[in-house]
Structures are given as C-alpha cells and as structure tokens.
C-alpha cells in the first residue's frame, strides 16, 4: 500500500512492529510502534503532523492471525494479545486520527482493514473472526460519531491477499484450521488479491470516489476478486 500511495504523490507516515522501510524516493516518517500503546501511537501521529502539516488518510492495517486452533485449546495470554492488537490497536488508531481531524479544518478518510472472517465463521479462527467483527462495528460507530467533523470511516475486507499471513494459513494443519484447503486452492489457482490491488481500491473508492453518497452512508466494503480462479 505504501508503494502505491507514494507512486500517487502521497507523503507517508509508516509504523509497524519493526520500523518499516519507506518506498524509494518517498517522503516518509517511519517508526517502530506497538499499536496497543495508545500514547506511542499519538506521539507518532504528532510527529507526522509536525513534518507534513496534516494527515488526510489513515489506514489501520496492523493485525495478527494467531492463535489458530480450537478456542478451548488456545493459550489465554495469546488470545488476549490477539484482541489487544486486532481490536484495541484499531481503536487506538481510529481515536488518534479522529482527534487530529477535529483539530484542523477539512475532513479525513479512515480505513480499518477487516476481513471476510468478520461475517463468516471459520473453525480455528475464533479470536480472529471475533476481532474482525468487532472492527467492523467499531468502524460503524466511529463513522456516526465523527461525521459532523468530516471524518469518513470505512471497514474494508480486502479479500484473500497474497501476504505472509496467507502463507501461515496454508501451512496450518487441517486439524487446527479445517478450511485450509480452500485457501491452498485459491493460491494454486492464482485467486489471491495483490496488496497493490487493495491499495488501488482504497484510492479509487475512498479517496478519489464518493462511496458515502453512492452507498447511502455504507461503511462496510469488500474488495472484489482481482482475478477469478479457473
């Protein structure tokens, strides 16, 4: 996503567990941030604003998949950490951006990355399905709370994207994740979306387009398949 946005002239604020590398030639501020640390995320946002003046598009993409397997077998600490990252991390980022948009003129676009697992129950993914369902409802609430300030919030399910997370899915034993064969089949058939495809959807629909007027205030979106499996 960062590479695609930079190619369109965006200046970037990038943070992840490990400090990310900015695309070559991009104007960017980068940092290693734990999204469960709200104060650290606020400080990073402030540093981006100090450098570039304002933030107009905020994407909450941090997330984890593990623990995978029956909930009864899950380590409670791992499940708690999962929810802290996937739900509270998104809440922290959404709140930080909302406060920024309130502080200056003009609106902003918030995109929280969701999943088809928000509405489809998968055995072995209880924390993940629950966390993504929470992200979608959280986003709907934020969209209502902040619309008067010009903030447009969207929960985006990107489809099955060709990332290391999908490699983890394909390597998980069927006993822990019975739906694994479906994802392995999509990979074999070339049915995965690329990160660039998802980034282009964000730009076309949420930044350059007008999905709020098109969809009557619809908040939840699904990225279409980039290529259909044969």
HUWOCOR-V41690 format. One record per residue. RES is the residue in three letters. BURIAL is b if it has 16 or more other C-alpha atoms within 10 Angstrom, else e. Layout:
RES|BURIAL ; RES|BURIAL
This chain:
UNK|b ; UNK|b ; UNK|b ; UNK|b ; UNK|b ; UNK|b ; UNK|e ; UNK|e ; UNK|e ; UNK|b ; UNK|b ; UNK|b ; UNK|b ; UNK|b ; UNK|b ; UNK|e ; UNK|e ; UNK|e ; UNK|e ; UNK|e ; UNK|e ; UNK|b ; UNK|e ; UNK|e ; UNK|e ; UNK|b ; UNK|e ; UNK|b ; UNK|b ; UNK|b ; UNK|b ; UNK|e ; UNK|b ; UNK|b ; UNK|b ; UNK|b ; UNK|e ; UNK|b ; UNK|e ; UNK|e ; UNK|b ; UNK|b ; UNK|e ; UNK|b ; UNK|b ; UNK|b ; UNK|e ; UNK|b ; UNK|e ; UNK|e ; UNK|e ; UNK|e ; UNK|e ; UNK|b ; UNK|b ; UNK|b ; UNK|b ; UNK|b ; UNK|b ; UNK|b ; UNK|b ; UNK|b ; UNK|b ; UNK|e ; UNK|b ; UNK|b ; UNK|b ; UNK|b ; UNK|b ; UNK|e ; UNK|e ; UNK|e ; UNK|e ; UNK|b ; UNK|e ; UNK|e ; UNK|e ; UNK|e ; UNK|b ; UNK|e ; UNK|b ; UNK|b ; UNK|b ; UNK|b ; UNK|b ; UNK|b ; UNK|b ; UNK|b ; UNK|b ; UNK|b ; UNK|b ; UNK|b ; UNK|b ; UNK|b ; UNK|e ; UNK|b ; UNK|b ; UNK|b ; UNK|e ; UNK|b ; UNK|b ; UNK|b ; UNK|e ; UNK|e ; UNK|e ; UNK|e ; UNK|b ; UNK|b ; UNK|b ; UNK|b ; UNK|b ; UNK|b ; UNK|b ; UNK|b ; UNK|b ; UNK|b ; UNK|b ; UNK|b ; UNK|e ; UNK|e ; UNK|e ; UNK|b ; UNK|b ; UNK|b ; UNK|b ; UNK|b ; UNK|b ; UNK|b ; UNK|b ; UNK|b ; UNK|b ; UNK|b ; UNK|b ; UNK|b ; UNK|b ; UNK|b ; UNK|e ; UNK|b ; UNK|b ; UNK|b ; UNK|e ; UNK|b ; UNK|b ; UNK|e ; UNK|e ; UNK|b ; UNK|e ; UNK|e ; UNK|b ; UNK|b ; UNK|b ; UNK|b ; UNK|b ; UNK|b ; UNK|b ; UNK|b ; UNK|b ; UNK|b ; UNK|b ; UNK|b ; UNK|b ; UNK|e ; UNK|e ; UNK|e ; UNK|e ; UNK|b ; UNK|e ; UNK|e ; UNK|b ; UNK|b ; UNK|e ; UNK|b ; UNK|e ; UNK|e ; UNK|e ; UNK|b ; UNK|b ; UNK|e ; UNK|b ; UNK|b ; UNK|e ; UNK|e ; UNK|b ; UNK|b ; UNK|e ; UNK|e ; UNK|b ; UNK|e ; UNK|e ; UNK|e ; UNK|b ; UNK|b ; UNK|b ; UNK|b ; UNK|b ; UNK|e ; UNK|b ; UNK|b ; UNK|b ; UNK|e ; UNK|b ; UNK|b ; UNK|b ; UNK|e ; UNK|e ; UNK|b ; UNK|b ; UNK|e ; UNK|e ; UNK|e ; UNK|b ; UNK|e ; UNK|e ; UNK|e ; UNK|e ; UNK|e ; UNK|e ; UNK|e ; UNK|b ; UNK|b ; UNK|b ; UNK|e ; UNK|b ; UNK|e ; UNK|b ; UNK|b ; UNK|e ; UNK|e ; UNK|e ; UNK|e
